[in-house]
Amino acid sequence: MIRIGIYGYGNLGRGVECAIKQNSDMELVAVFTRRDPSSVKLINENVPVYHVDEALNMTDKIDIMILCGGSATDLPVQTPYLAKYFNVIDSFDTHAKIPEHFANVDESCKAGGKVGLISVGWDPGMFSLNRLMASSILVDGNDYTFWGRGVSQGHSDAIRRIEGVKNAKQYTVPVEKALESVRNGENPVLTTREKHTRECYVVPCEGADLNRIENEIKTMPNYFADYDTTVNFISEEEFNKNHAGIPHGGVVIRSGVTGKNLENKHIIEYKITLDSNPEFTASVIVAYARAAYRLSCEGAVGCKTVFDIAPAYLSPKSGEELRKSLL
C-alpha cells in the first residue's frame, strides 16, 4: 500500500481523500491542517488529523505527501520546505512562475534525497501534456487552449472582495465563433477578448450600489478589463440552487499541416468536461502520486513535472496487463 498524507484540507484536499478511496493500492494515513484539528471532519473518520506543525514527526509513516494549498502564497513555501523530508506532489498553477518553483523544489529534493512532482492537474498538467505531444507531431502549426465553460475560483474570489458583494461566482466561457474557426483549421490570431467571455453571478448585500459593483467588476485590471463581461445580480436562493458547484472544463487544439506543399490540414483536440474541478484535479494528482512513489522506489531524486513521467507509471496495472488491455 502506498501511504498518503494530505497537507491542507479544503476543496482539493477533500477531493484527494475521495480519489484515494477509489485506488485500492493506496491508503490515507494522515491529514495535516493549519486549523484546529478537532474542527476538521473527514469523510473517513478513522483517519487522524494533525496540526501542520506535527508533520515532521511522521516522515517514516508517509510515502507521498500531497500538498493541497494555494499557488499564490502556500505552495511556493510549503513544497520546497516539505520536499526535504517527504516525497511530495503539488498542483502549483501559476504558469509564469513554474520554472522558479521547479528550481526551489529541485534543490530541496536533492538535499533530502526525495522526489517532488509539481504543477500536476489538468492545466498545468493534462493540457500541458497534450500541447507537448500535439506540437511534437504537427510541427508546422498552432496551439489553442480554451477554458470553460466553468467556474474560475480566483476570479470569483476577486468579485467577492468588492464592497457590497455577499457572494459571487464567475464563469469563463469560450467564444464559439473563435472555437469554430480553430476547429476549421483557419489558424486565427485571437486576442484575449476574442477567445473568452466572462459571466458573473452576484448576490449583493442589501442596499448595495449595483451600478458601482458592476462597474468595479468590468473595469478590474488583470481580471475583467480585457474581456466582454456580463454581470447578473441574483438572489441568495437562486445562487444556492444554480451556482453551488465548481464545474469546469476546456479544450486544447493543435492545428497543423503536412505534405510536400503543406497541403493537408490536421486537427488534434483534447477536451474535458468536469462536474467538479477540485475532484478531477485531485484524481490526476493521486495517479501521479503513484508515479512519484514508483520513482522513489527506483532511487530517483529531484523535482519532476508531468513531462518527465512515463504513462505506465500512472496505472496500478502491470506492464503486461497494459500491453494486453490498452495497447
DRENRO-812069 format. One line per field, with one value per residue (C-alpha): residue in three letters; chain; x, y, z. Coordinates in Angstrom, 2 decimals, always signed. Example, Ala and Ser with C-alpha at 12.3 -4.5 7.8 and 13.67 -1.06 7.14 Angstrom:
! DRENRO-812069
residuo = [ala | ser];
cadena = [A | A];
xx = [+12.30 | +13.67];
yy = [-4.50 | -1.06];
zz = [+7.80 | +7.14];
END
This chain:
! DRENRO-812069
residuo = [met | ile | arg | ile | gly | ile | tyr | gly | tyr | gly | asn | leu | gly | arg | gly | val | glu | cys | ala | ile | lys | gln | asn | ser | asp | met | glu | leu | val | ala | val | phe | thr | arg | arg | asp | pro | ser | ser | val | lys | leu | ile | asn | glu | asn | val | pro | val | tyr | his | val | asp | glu | ala | leu | asn | met | thr | asp | lys | ile | asp | ile | met | ile | leu | cys | gly | gly | ser | ala | thr | asp | leu | pro | val | gln | thr | pro | tyr | leu | ala | lys | tyr | phe | asn | val | ile | asp | ser | phe | asp | thr | his | ala | lys | ile | pro | glu | his | phe | ala | asn | val | asp | glu | ser | cys | lys | ala | gly | gly | lys | val | gly | leu | ile | ser | val | gly | trp | asp | pro | gly | met | phe | ser | leu | asn | arg | leu | met | ala | ser | ser | ile | leu | val | asp | gly | asn | asp | tyr | thr | phe | trp | gly | arg | gly | val | ser | gln | gly | his | ser | asp | ala | ile | arg | arg | ile | glu | gly | val | lys | asn | ala | lys | gln | tyr | thr | val | pro | val | glu | lys | ala | leu | glu | ser | val | arg | asn | gly | glu | asn | pro | val | leu | thr | thr | arg | glu | lys | his | thr | arg | glu | cys | tyr | val | val | pro | cys | glu | gly | ala | asp | leu | asn | arg | ile | glu | asn | glu | ile | lys | thr | met | pro | asn | tyr | phe | ala | asp | tyr | asp | thr | thr | val | asn | phe | ile | ser | glu | glu | glu | phe | asn | lys | asn | his | ala | gly | ile | pro | his | gly | gly | val | val | ile | arg | ser | gly | val | thr | gly | lys | asn | leu | glu | asn | lys | his | ile | ile | glu | tyr | lys | ile | thr | leu | asp | ser | asn | pro | glu | phe | thr | ala | ser | val | ile | val | ala | tyr | ala | arg | ala | ala | tyr | arg | leu | ser | cys | glu | gly | ala | val | gly | cys | lys | thr | val | phe | asp | ile | ala | pro | ala | tyr | leu | ser | pro | lys | ser | gly | glu | glu | leu | arg | lys | ser | leu | leu];
cadena = [A | A | A | A | A | A | A | A | A | A | A | A | A | A | A | A | A | A | A | A | A | A | A | A | A | A | A | A | A | A | A | A | A | A | A | A | A | A | A | A | A | A | A | A | A | A | A | A | A | A | A | A | A | A | A | A | A | A | A | A | A | A | A | A | A | A | A | A | A | A | A | A | A | A | A | A | A | A | A | A | A | A | A | A | A | A | A | A | A | A | A | A | A | A | A | A | A | A | A | A | A | A | A | A | A | A | A | A | A | A | A | A | A | A | A | A | A | A | A | A | A | A | A | A | A | A | A | A | A | A | A | A | A | A | A | A | A | A | A | A | A | A | A | A | A | A | A | A | A | A | A | A | A | A | A | A | A | A | A | A | A | A | A | A | A | A | A | A | A | A | A | A | A | A | A | A | A | A | A | A | A | A | A | A | A | A | A | A | A | A | A | A | A | A | A | A | A | A | A | A | A | A | A | A | A | A | A | A | A | A | A | A | A | A | A | A | A | A | A | A | A | A | A | A | A | A | A | A | A | A | A | A | A | A | A | A | A | A | A | A | A | A | A | A | A | A | A | A | A | A | A | A | A | A | A | A | A | A | A | A | A | A | A | A | A | A | A | A | A | A | A | A | A | A | A | A | A | A | A | A | A | A | A | A | A | A | A | A | A | A | A | A | A | A | A | A | A | A | A | A | A | A | A | A | A | A | A | A | A | A | A | A | A | A | A | A | A | A | A | A | A | A | A | A | A | A | A];
xx = [+0.00 | +1.18 | +0.86 | -0.51 | -0.56 | -2.72 | -1.34 | -4.25 | -7.91 | -10.05 | -11.89 | -8.81 | -7.92 | -11.42 | -11.14 | -7.87 | -9.47 | -12.25 | -9.74 | -7.65 | -10.77 | -11.04 | -7.46 | -7.02 | -3.21 | -3.32 | -4.25 | -4.69 | -2.72 | -2.96 | -4.29 | -2.45 | -4.20 | -3.45 | -6.84 | -7.71 | -7.53 | -10.63 | -12.65 | -11.79 | -14.22 | -13.02 | -15.08 | -13.23 | -13.46 | -10.83 | -8.04 | -6.24 | -5.99 | -2.91 | -1.73 | +0.80 | +3.46 | +3.35 | +4.08 | +7.81 | +7.05 | +5.66 | +8.40 | +8.69 | +4.94 | +4.15 | +5.36 | +3.92 | +2.75 | +0.08 | +0.06 | -3.36 | -2.64 | -2.98 | -0.47 | -0.32 | +1.27 | +1.07 | +2.84 | +5.86 | +6.79 | +5.30 | +6.51 | +10.24 | +10.11 | +8.43 | +10.45 | +13.45 | +11.58 | +8.92 | +8.30 | +5.86 | +3.37 | +1.52 | -0.79 | +1.11 | -0.64 | +0.95 | +2.32 | +4.82 | +6.46 | +6.74 | +10.47 | +11.28 | +9.13 | +10.74 | +14.24 | +13.35 | +11.71 | +14.51 | +17.12 | +15.18 | +14.52 | +18.20 | +19.17 | +16.80 | +17.10 | +13.42 | +11.19 | +8.99 | +6.27 | +4.94 | +2.16 | +0.04 | -3.60 | -5.37 | -3.84 | -0.99 | -0.90 | -3.03 | -3.40 | +0.36 | +0.99 | -1.40 | +0.20 | +3.60 | +2.53 | +0.47 | +3.15 | +5.77 | +3.62 | +2.30 | +5.49 | +4.09 | +1.01 | -0.56 | -1.70 | -5.00 | -6.32 | -9.88 | -11.06 | -14.66 | -17.50 | -16.55 | -16.05 | -12.86 | -12.25 | -9.70 | -12.00 | -14.94 | -12.86 | -11.90 | -15.58 | -16.37 | -13.78 | -15.72 | -17.61 | -21.31 | -20.91 | -22.26 | -21.40 | -20.37 | -19.38 | -17.65 | -17.80 | -15.18 | -16.89 | -15.17 | -16.32 | -17.98 | -17.03 | -13.35 | -13.59 | -15.28 | -12.60 | -9.84 | -11.61 | -11.95 | -8.19 | -8.28 | -5.42 | -6.83 | -4.78 | -7.01 | -6.90 | -7.80 | -11.23 | -11.86 | -11.21 | -13.29 | -16.11 | -16.85 | -20.24 | -20.67 | -23.47 | -23.50 | -25.51 | -25.40 | -25.70 | -28.95 | -28.89 | -25.65 | -24.99 | -25.42 | -24.12 | -20.89 | -20.38 | -20.93 | -18.51 | -15.85 | -16.12 | -15.99 | -13.03 | -10.97 | -7.45 | -5.90 | -9.31 | -12.13 | -10.99 | -9.73 | -12.90 | -16.52 | -18.11 | -21.75 | -22.85 | -26.05 | -27.42 | -29.37 | -30.88 | -29.08 | -31.74 | -31.06 | -27.31 | -27.52 | -29.84 | -27.98 | -24.39 | -23.31 | -20.99 | -17.49 | -17.73 | -15.04 | -13.51 | -11.83 | -10.17 | -6.64 | -6.40 | -3.39 | -3.99 | -1.23 | -0.29 | +1.74 | +2.67 | +5.08 | +3.49 | +1.86 | -1.45 | -3.04 | -4.66 | -4.93 | -6.62 | -5.76 | -8.26 | -8.34 | -11.44 | -12.57 | -15.94 | -15.95 | -18.73 | -16.13 | -12.87 | -11.19 | -12.25 | -10.93 | -7.70 | -7.37 | -7.80 | -4.97 | -2.76 | -3.42 | -2.48 | +0.78 | +1.38 | +1.64 | +4.25 | +6.23 | +6.22 | +7.49 | +10.24 | +11.29 | +11.42 | +13.72 | +16.07 | +15.15 | +15.85 | +14.86 | +11.90 | +9.82 | +6.84 | +4.23 | +6.62 | +9.07 | +6.67 | +6.14 | +2.39 | +2.73 | +3.83 | +0.35 | -1.53 | -1.91 | -1.76 | +1.45 | +3.21 | +1.95 | -1.66 | -1.38 | +0.06 | -2.72 | -5.68 | -4.86 | -2.06];
yy = [+0.00 | +3.49 | +5.56 | +9.05 | +12.21 | +15.24 | +18.66 | +21.12 | +20.11 | +22.40 | +21.58 | +19.95 | +18.04 | +16.60 | +15.63 | +13.83 | +11.90 | +10.76 | +9.78 | +7.71 | +5.69 | +4.71 | +3.37 | +0.02 | +0.29 | +3.45 | +4.38 | +7.77 | +7.71 | +11.35 | +14.81 | +17.97 | +21.31 | +24.83 | +24.86 | +23.28 | +19.54 | +18.83 | +21.14 | +19.20 | +16.42 | +13.90 | +11.53 | +8.67 | +9.45 | +6.80 | +8.83 | +11.05 | +14.81 | +16.67 | +20.25 | +21.02 | +21.52 | +17.77 | +16.70 | +16.14 | +13.62 | +11.28 | +11.17 | +7.39 | +6.78 | +8.63 | +7.63 | +10.63 | +13.96 | +15.57 | +19.35 | +20.93 | +24.60 | +27.59 | +28.63 | +32.30 | +32.04 | +28.43 | +26.17 | +28.40 | +28.00 | +24.64 | +22.46 | +23.33 | +23.05 | +19.63 | +18.27 | +17.95 | +15.40 | +13.75 | +12.74 | +15.49 | +16.39 | +19.67 | +21.44 | +24.75 | +26.55 | +29.98 | +29.26 | +32.12 | +31.08 | +27.33 | +27.48 | +29.29 | +26.91 | +23.90 | +25.14 | +25.69 | +22.28 | +20.54 | +21.97 | +20.76 | +17.31 | +16.79 | +17.95 | +15.41 | +12.60 | +12.86 | +13.04 | +16.07 | +16.39 | +19.90 | +21.54 | +18.39 | +18.78 | +19.50 | +22.88 | +22.78 | +19.00 | +17.07 | +20.07 | +20.62 | +17.02 | +17.35 | +20.61 | +18.92 | +15.80 | +17.62 | +20.21 | +17.48 | +15.58 | +18.54 | +20.57 | +23.21 | +24.52 | +26.49 | +25.71 | +26.94 | +26.50 | +27.37 | +27.16 | +26.62 | +26.83 | +26.71 | +28.46 | +30.45 | +30.33 | +33.16 | +35.49 | +34.59 | +35.47 | +38.80 | +39.72 | +38.68 | +41.15 | +44.09 | +46.15 | +45.31 | +41.77 | +38.99 | +36.09 | +35.55 | +33.04 | +33.80 | +31.53 | +31.59 | +30.92 | +30.19 | +32.29 | +29.80 | +31.73 | +31.57 | +27.89 | +27.09 | +28.96 | +26.98 | +23.66 | +24.56 | +24.87 | +28.60 | +29.32 | +32.65 | +35.11 | +35.74 | +38.45 | +37.76 | +39.32 | +37.23 | +33.88 | +34.08 | +35.98 | +36.17 | +35.67 | +36.87 | +35.91 | +38.21 | +38.22 | +41.83 | +42.96 | +44.69 | +48.32 | +47.93 | +50.21 | +47.78 | +50.19 | +50.71 | +46.98 | +46.24 | +48.98 | +47.77 | +44.26 | +45.23 | +47.60 | +45.39 | +45.13 | +41.67 | +40.05 | +41.55 | +44.71 | +42.78 | +40.70 | +41.18 | +40.69 | +40.20 | +40.86 | +39.23 | +40.19 | +37.32 | +36.31 | +34.13 | +31.44 | +31.34 | +31.32 | +28.32 | +26.49 | +27.07 | +28.02 | +25.92 | +23.61 | +24.09 | +22.80 | +23.47 | +22.12 | +23.15 | +22.11 | +22.02 | +22.13 | +21.80 | +22.84 | +21.81 | +20.86 | +18.14 | +17.13 | +18.09 | +21.50 | +21.54 | +20.94 | +18.61 | +20.00 | +18.15 | +18.89 | +17.30 | +18.04 | +17.11 | +18.06 | +17.71 | +18.48 | +18.47 | +18.49 | +19.17 | +20.94 | +20.08 | +16.42 | +15.91 | +17.73 | +15.52 | +12.39 | +13.49 | +14.22 | +10.81 | +8.99 | +10.94 | +10.24 | +6.57 | +7.54 | +9.58 | +6.63 | +4.27 | +6.68 | +6.98 | +3.20 | +3.12 | +5.59 | +8.71 | +12.08 | +15.62 | +17.58 | +16.33 | +17.51 | +15.62 | +15.84 | +13.53 | +10.71 | +7.63 | +6.96 | +3.38 | +4.75 | +6.23 | +2.95 | +0.32 | -2.29 | -4.09 | -3.51 | -6.90 | -6.01 | -2.62 | -4.12 | -6.71 | -4.46 | -0.98 | -1.03];
zz = [+0.00 | -0.85 | +2.31 | +1.58 | +3.66 | +2.80 | +3.69 | +3.68 | +3.72 | +1.59 | -1.64 | -3.17 | -0.01 | +0.19 | -3.47 | -2.78 | +0.07 | -2.30 | -5.00 | -2.60 | -1.73 | -5.41 | -5.59 | -3.87 | -3.70 | -1.59 | +1.96 | +3.60 | +6.85 | +7.99 | +7.21 | +8.29 | +8.76 | +9.96 | +11.69 | +14.98 | +14.08 | +16.17 | +13.89 | +10.70 | +9.79 | +7.22 | +5.11 | +6.80 | +10.50 | +11.29 | +9.66 | +12.17 | +11.69 | +12.96 | +13.03 | +10.29 | +12.97 | +13.62 | +10.05 | +10.54 | +13.26 | +10.58 | +7.96 | +8.38 | +8.06 | +4.81 | +1.33 | -0.52 | +0.90 | -1.30 | -0.87 | -1.29 | -0.58 | -2.87 | -5.51 | -4.53 | -1.09 | +0.22 | -2.26 | -3.01 | +0.67 | +1.65 | -1.22 | -1.01 | +2.78 | +2.89 | -0.06 | +2.24 | +4.35 | +2.14 | -1.43 | -2.42 | -5.11 | -5.68 | -8.16 | -8.44 | -11.30 | -11.66 | -15.14 | -15.30 | -12.02 | -12.68 | -13.61 | -10.36 | -8.31 | -10.02 | -9.15 | -5.49 | -5.10 | -7.01 | -4.65 | -1.61 | -3.07 | -3.81 | -0.33 | +1.23 | -1.32 | -2.23 | -5.33 | -5.98 | -8.61 | -9.24 | -11.26 | -11.53 | -12.54 | -15.81 | -16.66 | -15.96 | -16.23 | -18.72 | -21.02 | -20.89 | -21.98 | -24.89 | -26.03 | -25.95 | -27.83 | -30.45 | -31.21 | -31.50 | -34.02 | -36.04 | -36.16 | -38.52 | -36.75 | -33.93 | -30.38 | -28.95 | -25.41 | -24.43 | -20.81 | -19.75 | -19.56 | -15.90 | -12.59 | -12.14 | -8.40 | -8.50 | -10.43 | -8.20 | -5.15 | -6.70 | -7.09 | -3.50 | -2.25 | -3.71 | -1.14 | -1.17 | -2.58 | -0.39 | -2.70 | -6.33 | -8.98 | -12.26 | -15.31 | -18.05 | -21.41 | -24.74 | -27.70 | -30.05 | -33.19 | -32.27 | -31.35 | -34.66 | -36.59 | -34.89 | -35.48 | -39.16 | -39.42 | -40.17 | -37.71 | -36.49 | -34.48 | -31.47 | -28.84 | -25.21 | -25.74 | -28.85 | -27.11 | -23.90 | -22.25 | -18.54 | -16.89 | -13.30 | -10.92 | -7.91 | -4.70 | -3.49 | +0.10 | +0.97 | -0.19 | -2.17 | -5.15 | -8.07 | -10.71 | -8.74 | -8.23 | -11.92 | -12.95 | -10.50 | -11.89 | -15.56 | -15.12 | -12.79 | -14.27 | -14.79 | -14.25 | -16.31 | -18.10 | -21.14 | -21.58 | -22.57 | -19.15 | -18.18 | -14.59 | -13.32 | -9.90 | -8.33 | -5.01 | -2.49 | -3.02 | -6.79 | -6.15 | -3.84 | -6.24 | -9.52 | -8.68 | -5.71 | -7.68 | -9.09 | -12.69 | -15.26 | -18.44 | -21.61 | -24.82 | -26.24 | -30.02 | -32.32 | -35.90 | -38.30 | -41.83 | -43.53 | -47.06 | -49.84 | -50.16 | -46.69 | -48.41 | -45.86 | -42.71 | -39.40 | -36.10 | -32.75 | -29.99 | -26.30 | -24.32 | -20.71 | -19.13 | -15.33 | -12.77 | -10.06 | -10.84 | -7.49 | -7.56 | -11.09 | -10.25 | -7.18 | -9.30 | -11.58 | -8.57 | -7.00 | -10.21 | -10.34 | -6.65 | -7.65 | -10.24 | -7.71 | -5.31 | -8.01 | -9.00 | -5.37 | -5.02 | -8.04 | -6.37 | -8.33 | -6.70 | -7.65 | -8.97 | -11.90 | -13.94 | -15.96 | -18.92 | -17.15 | -16.20 | -18.36 | -18.68 | -17.40 | -14.01 | -13.50 | -13.69 | -10.98 | -13.75 | -14.67 | -17.96 | -19.19 | -18.31 | -20.04 | -23.22 | -23.31 | -22.48 | -23.76 | -26.33];
END
